[in-house]
């Protein structure tokens, strides 16, 4: 009965999404009593819709926790012997469940807009809720007619097929929900943009209402991408943190668009500028999340992330993409001419720097989009090719360096207008830091690659430039959003330093050893002590015991070859020793049948942890900015309550 209750809740939520759209249209078209009643009803309908889809998601989690094998999705993606955490997270570790999670967060976002949003004028608020209902309606239709998560099996199998072992990791409980929440935050920003275009109210009030959603979505995408990068790094045993996989790119593209949108919406909210930029970027950011959904859920990609294999589902999602994005672009083209221009500014100004920032982000986004989609288009014409790291590094690398330079200069610029010579004087110390790092690395390393050398130098320069805005301030009186900007920009510089060090200084060693033998990788001596069996909750393994030593330091590592029976799969479980100056990364391979030696793959990766530390700092900067906005809004409401 739990599955039937979940399906019923999903149907009722879909009906309410349709009602939400109709009420919005009625409220905007009619100015009589019926229009007023529709305007009053749309908010409660959105809240109830969000509650119903949450019940549906809760029902799916319940049937997974109970291992109800009469539900087709459970039988295909779970197993009675699986640990409960993977039963819980396994509810969205598949196509249908991940789409239901997507729609659940979407419904919760719409309910929150209906419940809490009070800064927008009523027509724009209603138009926003109607747009959110239209988005939800399409995905409800997809679930109910093409990807029913509650379909039954009769008779039920004796045992389930199990979850993909690569997904049996705590990261499954964290990575997809944060990414989806980020995508949904962009859908809400998209709905705000549609609502503002419909009513013609594209101005600072609209931007202030949309800004927390954009900022929250950007933070969640940052956390999701950072966590997903580290998950792939330690789980797949390849020793890399980013592979330019199409599914990785599918999450990067919305983040790039959201980063540009965040800068634009801040300018519109504070300075009444970049109106057209803000609306267009809201459309582009949601478009990228839709394209990512299409890539991952359509079945056109083969990936651990990609669950769908039914081409009908891909066609359905492609139709939704065309409907939503095509409709939004048509609305943008029809209405943007009626949006009056914002306040003017000169090229040498903070606004001018943000425009250049957005242009460069858009170019990088275009490169990633082309590099991701081109092989798929070529495959449709019978041509097999791959676009990998060499293309992305060569095409996007120089643009990214230019973007970092603009980011370093941006906070030093004044609003509206500035003097170029004065800006150069303010940038003296960052330029000295970057040039000094360049000269030092060139002297010490000699053979360091150009891109890595420039990345390290620019990263150091960005860190120095990022802290300059607070050196001339009273720290106690510095607003949290300023601190957030500083921390986020420092985080990007730290990540760049980590990327450059990983690229330039990583030492790799592939060896075959007998127990008792040792090898050298970087500053470490690694000895294979022994190989022995190990048993887990739903796996068996061969485990190596490695002793790693360097001057004044030592570590014991236990990489594994794991064997899962449901489904039958072999995985490599890396073992990593983390130190202040990097990570020793070890993977156990197969035994050589002829000699009996065991293959080991070893990496010493200096300062690689700075990549994820930087990602955490970027997200922390967003959290600080969001907290500062909320605190300021709370103070404003309190003053209004006290003084009327």
Secondary structure, 3 states (H helix, E strand, C coil): CHHHHHHHHHHHHHHHHHHHHHHHHHHHHCCCHHHHHHHHHHHHHHHHHHHHHHHHHHHHHHHHHCCCCCEHHHHHHCCCCCCHHHHHHCCCCCHHHHHHHHHHHHHHHHHHHHHHCCCCCHHHHHHHHHHHHHHHHHHHHHHHHHCCCCCECCCCCCCCCCCCHHHCCCHHHHHHHHHHHHHHHHHHHHHHHHHHHHHCCCCHHHHHHHHHHHHHHHHHHHHHHHHHHHHHHHHCCCCCCCCCCHHHHHHHHHHHHHHHHHHHHHHHHHHCCCHHHHHHHHHHHHHHHHHHHHHHHCCCCCCCCCCCCCHHHHHHHHHHHHHHHHHHHHHHHHHHHHCCCCCCCCCCCHHHHHHHHHHHHHHHHHHHHHHHHHHHHHHHCCCCCCCCHHHHHHHHHHHHHHHHHHHHHHCCCCCCCCCHHHHHHHCHHHHHHHHHHHHHHHHHHCCCCHHHHHHHHHHHHHHHHHHHHHHCCCHHHCCHHHHHHHHHHHHHHHHHHHHHHHHHHCEEEEEEECCCCEEEECCEEEEEEEEEEEECCCCEEEEEEEEEEECCEEEEECCEEEEEECCEEEEEECEEEEECCEEEEEEEEEECCCCCCEEEEEEEEECCHHHHHHHHHHHHHHHHHHHHHHHHHHHHHHHHHHHC
